[in-house]
Amino acid sequence: MSSASLAESQRLAALGIGLLARYVAIDLLFTTSPLYDPLVSAPEPGGRKVAHVAMLENEPGVSGLDWFHGQFAERAWRAFQPYYRWKVGVTDTDPADRGAKKALAIFSGTSSAQDCWSRFGETFAQLYCYFDANLRRYIPKYGPPDSVGQVFSYSTTPDSLGSFFGLLGFADDNWRDGTPTYEFVFGSSAYRELGYGLSSTVIHEFGHHLGMSHPHDGYDSESGADYDAAGETYFAWLGDESDTVMHYLSLSNGFGRHNQDNMYRWETAGYLNWANLLAGDLLASPEAPRAMPALLLADRKARLARGLCHAEAGRGQHRRVVGLPGRIAAARRPGHRTAQGRLPAAVSQGIGASRAARSAQHRKEALERLLATHDPSGEVRVVGVPLPIRIEDDPIAGHGDRLFDAPTCHAPEALIGPGAGVGGDDAYVTGRDAQPHGQVAARQ
């Protein structure tokens, strides 16, 4: 080999390693992007995270409950987010009622009936719009503080899936502004013969509801590239060589270390922003002195946490934290719509439209008073660390793409929240470039 050929081979090898390091290791595993804002599914104080599975029996002689095991799923979610109280609820409609059967027939293309999907222009919306309009028929009411995720699981025949035979499930949004809504899961005798039951599919799809992406679907914040394992980024399939139920290799039924690290980073950033938003509202109130003891206690805890963070950094564990990026992926289904906008941060995080509608001028004046009376230097110390406030910004109605982009031991910009995006995600097992995600058929 000539010296020129050797140099070119080395250049290409270095380029390949660089692409793998950036687009697989960093973007897909170490600092991956959430599919949805993880705090959308956060419960209110005292509430629980609830995953309710509505089983719809549409296969004679088979009970879908034999192929879904709530305790197995709950253990996976509880291990992933142990700081929440969890509940898995199950109801069984046996046989599936006429409305659920009709919705499946329209969705799968075995019926051409006009129905609620017409408002959205494609039959893929039929499951969403039908169950959204008839939610209380299938899902019981839970307590107001609870965050309830609804999973509709069809135990059905291969023929009833029509053109979508091979689809194990997908996570859907509201078809308007990208707010996550329901998960749909499909089981059949043909799937079970291949080794696919329902438990791991439900875990996987509800993982999307919590905010997780596939480890082969990525977003690169520097270039703004939203990519999957196809074409020039086909190598992104290497991200599936990781321990997670979110991959397509049928090897894992839980959430691995990369999933945990990313989720904890996102939620830490999100709760810091919520805390700063709340602290700003408290300090702007004429009754602020009443809340001062609680704020001082929070300040003290934040200083302790920061000290522990620095101690960890001194042991070589310091990591750079990247918050929510601009990409909240759109659904990966043929012909499906692309991103159509983001919600204001406060609305997307469940803070409420009334607070989001407060005038920016009111907040600006309150923050100016706060700066003048509490910290003339220009740094507001709300939670124990310098929090630079940009007075000219509207901190609630802004469409910030990131929670924060700073070393772990630093605080985010005060009152700046994440924007919400749009998307859904699916697990599709037909076609040359598609693989089934993790699933087991045996009783778990």
C-alpha positions, 0 to 999 in steps of 0.5 A: 500500500502506498503512503498516500493510500495508507494516509487516506485509510487512516483518515477514513478510519479516524472519520469513522471513529469520530462519527461513532463517538459523536452520533452514537456514543454521545448523541444516542447513549451518553447525552441522548435527547428525550422524545417528550419532556419527561416532566409532562408525566410528573405527578403532582405532590403526593401523587403517583405515576400510574400506568393503566393497561386497558386490555381489549380481547379480540382473539377467540379462545385467547386472553391477553391477560395471560401475556401481560404481567403487571408486576413485571412491568411495574418492577421495570418502571419502579427500578427506572424511577424509584423516587416515584410511587407507582401503580399499574392498573389493568382492566379487561374488556372481553370481548372487545366492544363494537367501538374498539373493534371499529376503531381498529378496523379503520386504523388497520385499513380493513374498513373504509368507514368515515369517523373521527379520523376525518378531522386529521386527514389520515386513518392513523389518527383513528385510535387516538381520536376514538379512545380520546373521546371514549376514555372513561369507558375504558380507563377509570378515574384516579386521584387528581395528583396522579399522573396517569398514562393510558395503554390500550392493548389489543389481543387480536387476530393477525387478519384484524391488523390488516396493513399494520400486521407486524406493528407491535405498538406505538406511542401517540400524541394529541395530533395538535401540539405534540403533547403525549397521550396514549400508547397502543400495543398489539398482540396476536398468535402470529406474534407469540409464535415468534416469541413476542408477548405483551409485557415488554412491548408495554414497558417499551411503549410506556418508556416513550411516554416517560420521555425515552427515545430509541437508542438508534434515533438521535438528535445532534444539537450542534448540527441540528440533525435529527437522524435515525438508522438509515442512509448515511447514518445507518451506523446508528443501529450500533446504539442498539448494542446497549442495555435497554428495553428501548432497543430493537434487539429483544435482549433487555426488558428494563432500563439500563444505566444510560437510560437512568443517567439521561432521565436523572439529568433531564429531571434534575434540570426540569425540577430546578427550573420549576423550583426557580419558577416557584421561588421567583413567584414567591419572592415577587409576592407581597407575602414573600416573608412568610415563605422565607423560612422554606426558601432558606431551607431549600437554599441550604439543601441546594448548597449541600447538593452542590458541595456533594457534586463538587466532591464527586467531580473531584473524584473524576466523576464530573460530567457536563449536563445538557438539558432538553434539546430542540429535537423532540422527535416526530413520529417515525411512521410512513406519511405521518406529519412532522413537527408543528410547533412547541407549547409555551414552557409553563403550559407544557409542564402542567403549570397552567394556562392562567400562570402562563398568561401573566404579563411579562411586564409584571414579572420584569418589574418583580424581578427588577425589584428583587435585584435591587433589594436582594442582590445589587451585584446583579446575581440572584441567589434563590437556591444557593448558587448564582442565578443570572436573571435576564430581565429582558426575557419572558421567562414563562412564555419563552420557548427555551429548547434546553433546560440548561447547558452547564456543568453539573455543579452549576445552576440553570438560568433562573425561571427558564423552562423547556419547550415542548415538542411534538412526536410519537414513536413506534415499534415497527417490525416489517420492512427491510430496515425495521427490527422488533424491539425487546419482547418475550412471550413466556409468562414473566 
